[in-house]
Amino acid sequence: MRKNFKRIIWSVLILGIIAMAIFAWFVYGAVLSPNTAFNNDEAHIYIGTDATFSDVLDELRPLLKDDISFEAVANRKGYPANIKPGHYVIKKGMNNNDIINTIRINNTPVKVKFNNQERLENLAGAVSRQIEADSLSLITAMKDRAILEEIGLTDDSALSMYLPNTYELYWNTSAAEFCKRMSAEYDRFWNEERKAKASAIGLSPEEVISLAAIVQKETAKVDERPRVAGLYVNRIKKGMLLQADPTVIYAKKKTENDFDQVIKRVLYRDLEIDSPYNTYKYTGVPPGPISMPDLSSVKAVLNYENHDYIFMVADVSNPGYHKFAKTLAQHNRNRADYVRWINEQGVNR
């Protein structure tokens, strides 16, 4: 009887040791041992706002050595009932516990970059490739009247709110949140000093951006932009038409609702297009920007070069730059050289 009791005790102890070994194996194998299967230092996953645990597994499966152990640990930690959308960085060598903790709390911002978009539709498309919000929800938010009225913009000037730069945003930022952030950036840029400079020119902040868009279309040379800006400021102060060819090109595209057409040469008949964007027919700056200008162009307008030039034409002897003139006679001579050159190139449209 005593021997049987000892045998039972030893059996229970052995079974306990085996159970503890199995548990230790599970803890190490399923919870603590590395479970990544990629060669790079890190991998990125994106979990959507309405993602299910099955969706998360589909995202992670290519990155894991053992998705079964991951699923077991995730269930034990209650993760399937607490899925968080966002962008997460999985480091090489992470174990299941590390991975679950990461996708639960470490939503990592992404870099969102955009520049030189011609319309809100182009901007929405560019941004939708960088955050979760799709282009339709973005364009709807960008044209939302409440958002525009809050910042003092119109349908025509709405593009003014978006300043080209690189921004840190959460990947799961909604379209409305994106617009709200851009509105805050717009307000931050237009501090009292910049507003005062705009006022000294006689322009509102959105008109400065509209003029900056013209300056940028006229010259790709950053060092020439303050001079070009100064020319247009001179025309504005004199009450002259701006007569900027890029505005005619934009007016033609907008009138024909064809922004994909490529126009290299403005024809005389184009100057008759009846559009508020045609600065050969209407004085002042257009009602909105003809494209999204770089901050360098905006700053070029605010800090324009002080001179007496009111005419300019492309300088064929110095590609990318322009010849400037103070008188119409001087300008006509410069222009004759340009027309002769462009005809020699065979550019008809």
C-alpha positions as CSV (number, residue, x, y, z in Angstrom):
1,M,0.0,0.0,0.0
2,R,2.8,2.4,1.0
3,K,4.7,1.5,-2.2
4,N,1.7,2.1,-4.3
5,F,1.2,5.5,-2.7
6,K,4.9,6.5,-3.5
7,R,4.4,5.2,-7.0
8,I,1.4,7.5,-7.4
9,I,3.3,10.5,-5.9
10,W,6.2,9.9,-8.3
11,S,3.8,9.5,-11.3
12,V,2.1,12.8,-10.4
13,L,5.5,14.5,-10.0
14,I,6.7,13.2,-13.4
15,L,3.4,14.2,-15.1
16,G,3.8,17.7,-13.5
17,I,7.3,18.0,-14.8
18,I,6.2,16.9,-18.2
19,A,3.3,19.4,-18.1
20,M,5.7,22.1,-17.0
21,A,8.1,21.2,-19.8
22,I,5.3,21.3,-22.3
23,F,4.1,24.7,-21.0
24,A,7.7,26.0,-21.1
25,W,8.1,24.8,-24.6
26,F,4.8,26.5,-25.6
27,V,5.9,29.7,-23.8
28,Y,9.3,29.7,-25.5
29,G,8.2,28.3,-28.8
30,A,4.9,30.2,-29.3
31,V,5.5,33.3,-27.2
32,L,9.2,34.1,-26.8
33,S,11.1,32.6,-29.8
34,P,11.6,34.8,-32.9
35,N,8.8,34.4,-35.4
36,T,9.8,36.6,-38.4
37,A,10.5,35.2,-41.9
38,F,11.9,38.3,-43.7
39,N,15.5,39.2,-44.5
40,N,15.3,43.0,-44.1
41,D,15.7,44.7,-40.8
42,E,12.0,45.6,-40.7
43,A,8.7,45.1,-42.6
44,H,5.6,47.3,-42.8
45,I,2.0,46.3,-42.5
46,Y,-1.2,48.4,-42.9
47,I,-4.3,47.5,-40.9
48,G,-7.5,49.0,-42.3
49,T,-10.1,50.8,-40.2
50,D,-12.6,47.9,-40.6
51,A,-10.1,45.1,-40.7
52,T,-11.0,41.7,-39.2
53,F,-8.5,39.4,-37.5
54,S,-8.5,37.3,-40.7
55,D,-7.4,40.5,-42.6
56,V,-4.6,41.0,-40.1
57,L,-3.5,37.4,-40.5
58,D,-3.5,37.8,-44.3
59,E,-1.2,40.9,-43.9
60,L,1.2,39.1,-41.4
61,R,1.3,35.6,-42.8
62,P,4.0,36.3,-45.5
63,L,6.2,37.8,-42.6
64,L,5.9,34.9,-40.2
65,K,7.6,31.6,-39.8
66,D,4.7,30.1,-38.0
67,D,1.3,31.8,-38.3
68,I,-0.4,29.1,-36.2
69,S,1.5,29.9,-33.1
70,F,0.9,33.6,-33.7
71,E,-2.8,33.0,-33.9
72,A,-2.7,31.0,-30.7
73,V,-0.9,33.8,-28.8
74,A,-3.1,36.5,-30.3
75,N,-6.2,34.7,-29.1
76,R,-4.8,34.2,-25.6
77,K,-4.0,37.9,-25.4
78,G,-7.5,38.9,-26.7
79,Y,-6.2,40.7,-29.7
80,P,-8.9,39.7,-32.2
81,A,-11.4,41.7,-30.1
82,N,-9.2,44.8,-30.0
83,I,-7.8,45.4,-33.5
84,K,-6.3,48.9,-34.0
85,P,-6.1,50.3,-37.5
86,G,-2.8,51.9,-38.7
87,H,0.7,51.5,-40.0
88,Y,3.0,49.2,-38.0
89,V,6.7,48.4,-38.2
90,I,7.6,44.8,-37.6
91,K,11.3,44.3,-36.6
92,K,13.3,41.3,-37.7
93,G,13.6,38.8,-34.9
94,M,10.4,39.8,-33.1
95,N,8.5,37.1,-31.2
96,N,4.8,36.7,-31.3
97,N,4.3,38.7,-28.1
98,D,6.4,41.6,-29.5
99,I,4.4,41.5,-32.7
100,I,1.0,41.6,-31.0
101,N,2.1,44.4,-28.6
102,T,3.4,46.3,-31.7
103,I,0.2,46.1,-33.7
104,R,-1.8,46.9,-30.7
105,I,-0.2,50.2,-29.6
106,N,2.6,51.3,-31.9
107,N,0.8,53.0,-34.8
108,T,3.7,54.6,-36.6
109,P,3.1,57.9,-38.7
110,V,3.9,57.9,-42.4
111,K,5.5,60.6,-44.5
112,V,2.9,62.2,-46.8
113,K,4.4,64.2,-49.6
114,F,2.8,66.2,-52.4
115,N,3.7,69.1,-54.8
116,N,2.8,70.8,-58.0
117,Q,-0.7,69.3,-58.4
118,E,-2.8,71.1,-61.0
119,R,-6.2,70.4,-59.5
120,L,-7.8,69.1,-56.3
121,E,-8.5,65.8,-58.2
122,N,-4.8,65.3,-58.8
123,L,-4.0,66.1,-55.2
124,A,-6.6,63.6,-53.9
125,G,-5.2,60.9,-56.1
126,A,-1.6,61.6,-54.9
127,V,-2.6,61.6,-51.2
128,S,-4.8,58.5,-51.5
129,R,-1.7,56.5,-52.5
130,Q,-0.1,57.5,-49.2
131,I,-2.9,57.2,-46.6
132,E,-5.9,54.9,-46.0
133,A,-8.5,57.5,-47.2
134,D,-9.5,56.9,-50.9
135,S,-9.5,59.6,-53.6
136,L,-13.3,59.9,-53.6
137,S,-13.6,60.6,-49.9
138,L,-10.6,63.1,-50.1
139,I,-12.0,65.1,-53.0
140,T,-15.4,65.2,-51.2
141,A,-13.8,66.6,-48.1
142,M,-11.6,69.0,-50.1
143,K,-14.7,70.5,-51.7
144,D,-16.7,70.6,-48.4
145,R,-18.2,74.1,-48.1
146,A,-18.0,74.2,-44.4
147,I,-14.3,73.5,-44.5
148,L,-13.7,76.1,-47.2
149,E,-15.8,78.8,-45.5
150,E,-14.0,78.3,-42.2
151,I,-10.7,79.3,-43.8
152,G,-12.2,81.9,-46.2
153,L,-11.7,80.0,-49.5
154,T,-14.0,79.4,-52.4
155,D,-14.3,76.5,-54.9
156,D,-11.9,78.2,-57.2
157,S,-9.3,79.0,-54.5
158,A,-9.6,75.7,-52.6
159,L,-6.3,74.4,-53.8
160,S,-4.6,77.3,-52.1
161,M,-5.0,75.6,-48.7
162,Y,-2.6,72.8,-49.6
163,L,1.0,73.8,-49.2
164,P,3.5,71.5,-50.9
165,N,5.7,69.8,-48.3
166,T,6.3,66.5,-46.5
167,Y,3.9,65.9,-43.5
168,E,3.9,63.3,-40.8
169,L,0.4,61.7,-40.6
170,Y,-1.1,58.5,-39.3
171,W,-1.8,56.2,-42.2
172,N,-5.4,55.7,-41.0
173,T,-6.1,59.5,-41.1
174,S,-9.6,60.1,-42.5
175,A,-10.2,62.5,-45.4
176,A,-11.8,65.1,-43.0
177,E,-8.8,64.8,-40.6
178,F,-6.4,65.3,-43.5
179,C,-8.2,68.5,-44.6
180,K,-8.3,69.8,-41.0
181,R,-4.5,69.2,-40.7
182,M,-3.9,71.0,-43.9
183,S,-6.0,73.9,-42.7
184,A,-3.9,74.1,-39.6
185,E,-0.7,74.1,-41.7
186,Y,-2.2,76.9,-43.9
187,D,-2.9,79.0,-40.8
188,R,0.5,78.4,-39.4
189,F,2.2,79.4,-42.7
190,W,0.2,82.6,-42.9
191,N,1.6,84.3,-39.9
192,E,1.3,88.0,-39.2
193,E,4.5,88.9,-41.0
194,R,3.5,87.1,-44.2
195,K,0.0,88.6,-44.1
196,A,1.6,92.0,-43.8
197,K,3.8,91.5,-46.8
198,A,0.7,90.3,-48.8
199,S,-1.2,93.3,-47.7
200,A,1.6,95.6,-48.8
201,I,1.3,94.2,-52.3
202,G,-2.5,94.7,-52.2
203,L,-3.2,90.9,-52.2
204,S,-4.9,88.5,-49.9
205,P,-3.0,85.2,-49.0
206,E,-4.9,83.2,-51.5
207,E,-4.2,85.8,-54.2
208,V,-0.5,85.6,-53.4
209,I,-0.7,81.8,-54.0
210,S,-2.6,82.4,-57.3
211,L,0.2,84.8,-58.4
212,A,2.9,82.4,-57.2
213,A,1.4,79.6,-59.3
214,I,1.8,81.9,-62.4
215,V,5.3,82.7,-61.4
216,Q,6.2,79.1,-61.1
217,K,4.6,78.2,-64.4
218,E,6.6,81.0,-66.0
219,T,10.0,79.9,-64.7
220,A,11.4,76.7,-63.3
221,K,14.5,78.7,-62.2
222,V,14.1,79.4,-58.5
223,D,16.7,82.2,-58.6
224,E,14.6,84.0,-61.3
225,R,11.3,83.8,-59.5
226,P,11.6,86.9,-57.4
227,R,12.3,88.9,-60.6
228,V,9.3,87.4,-62.4
229,A,7.2,88.1,-59.3
230,G,8.4,91.7,-59.3
231,L,7.3,92.1,-62.9
232,Y,3.8,91.0,-62.1
233,V,3.6,93.1,-59.0
234,N,4.6,96.1,-61.2
235,R,1.7,95.3,-63.6
236,I,-0.8,94.9,-60.7
237,K,0.2,98.2,-59.3
238,K,-0.1,99.9,-62.7
239,G,-3.5,98.3,-63.3
240,M,-2.2,96.4,-66.3
241,L,-3.3,93.0,-67.6
242,L,-0.9,90.3,-66.3
243,Q,-0.9,88.7,-69.8
244,A,0.6,85.5,-68.5
245,D,0.5,82.7,-71.1
246,P,0.2,79.9,-68.5
247,T,-3.2,81.3,-67.4
248,V,-4.4,81.1,-71.0
249,I,-3.3,77.5,-71.2
250,Y,-5.2,76.8,-68.0
251,A,-8.2,78.6,-69.2
252,K,-8.2,76.6,-72.4
253,K,-7.9,73.3,-70.5
254,K,-10.7,74.3,-68.0
255,T,-13.0,75.6,-70.7
256,E,-12.6,72.4,-72.7
257,N,-12.6,70.2,-69.5
258,D,-9.4,68.5,-70.8
259,F,-6.5,68.8,-68.4
260,D,-4.5,66.1,-70.1
261,Q,-3.8,68.0,-73.3
262,V,-0.3,69.3,-73.8
263,I,0.0,72.9,-75.1
264,K,3.4,74.2,-75.8
265,R,2.5,77.3,-77.7
266,V,-0.3,79.9,-77.1
267,L,-2.0,81.0,-80.3
268,Y,-3.7,84.4,-80.9
269,R,-7.1,82.8,-80.9
270,D,-6.5,81.4,-77.5
271,L,-6.1,84.9,-76.1
272,E,-9.8,85.5,-76.8
273,I,-11.0,82.6,-74.5
274,D,-13.6,84.2,-72.2
275,S,-12.5,82.9,-68.8
276,P,-11.7,84.7,-65.6
277,Y,-8.4,82.7,-65.7
278,N,-7.4,84.4,-69.0
279,T,-5.2,87.3,-67.8
280,Y,-5.2,88.7,-71.4
281,K,-8.8,89.6,-70.9
282,Y,-9.2,90.2,-67.1
283,T,-7.1,92.3,-64.9
284,G,-5.7,91.1,-61.5
285,V,-4.9,87.6,-60.5
286,P,-7.2,84.7,-61.4
287,P,-9.9,83.6,-59.0
288,G,-7.7,80.6,-57.9
289,P,-4.3,79.1,-58.5
290,I,-3.7,77.5,-62.0
291,S,-1.5,74.9,-60.2
292,M,-0.1,74.2,-56.7
293,P,3.0,76.4,-56.4
294,D,6.1,75.5,-54.4
295,L,6.7,77.5,-51.2
296,S,9.7,79.0,-53.0
297,S,7.3,80.6,-55.4
298,V,5.1,81.9,-52.7
299,K,8.1,83.4,-50.9
300,A,9.3,84.8,-54.2
301,V,6.0,86.8,-54.5
302,L,6.2,88.0,-50.8
303,N,9.8,89.0,-51.3
304,Y,9.6,90.1,-54.9
305,E,12.5,91.9,-56.6
306,N,12.1,95.6,-56.8
307,H,12.7,96.8,-60.4
308,D,10.9,98.6,-63.3
309,Y,10.4,95.6,-65.7
310,I,6.9,95.1,-67.1
311,F,7.7,92.8,-70.0
312,M,9.5,89.5,-70.4
313,V,10.0,86.7,-73.0
314,A,12.0,83.5,-73.0
315,D,15.7,83.9,-73.5
316,V,16.7,81.5,-76.2
317,S,20.4,82.1,-75.5
318,N,20.0,81.2,-71.9
319,P,17.5,78.2,-71.7
320,G,15.1,78.4,-68.7
321,Y,15.6,82.1,-68.2
322,H,14.0,85.2,-69.6
323,K,14.8,88.6,-71.1
324,F,13.2,91.5,-69.3
325,A,12.2,94.8,-70.6
326,K,11.0,98.2,-69.3
327,T,9.6,99.4,-72.6
328,L,7.4,97.9,-75.3
329,A,9.9,98.7,-78.0
330,Q,12.7,96.8,-76.2
331,H,10.2,93.9,-75.5
332,N,9.2,93.7,-79.1
333,R,12.9,93.2,-80.1
334,N,13.3,90.5,-77.6
335,R,10.1,88.8,-78.6
336,A,11.0,88.8,-82.3
337,D,14.1,86.8,-81.4
338,Y,12.0,84.3,-79.5
339,V,9.3,84.0,-82.2
340,R,12.0,83.4,-84.8
341,W,13.6,80.7,-82.7
342,I,10.3,78.9,-81.9
343,N,9.3,78.9,-85.6
344,E,12.7,77.3,-86.4
345,Q,11.9,74.6,-83.8
346,G,8.6,73.8,-85.6
347,V,6.5,74.3,-82.5
348,N,2.9,74.9,-83.7
349,R,0.9,74.0,-80.6
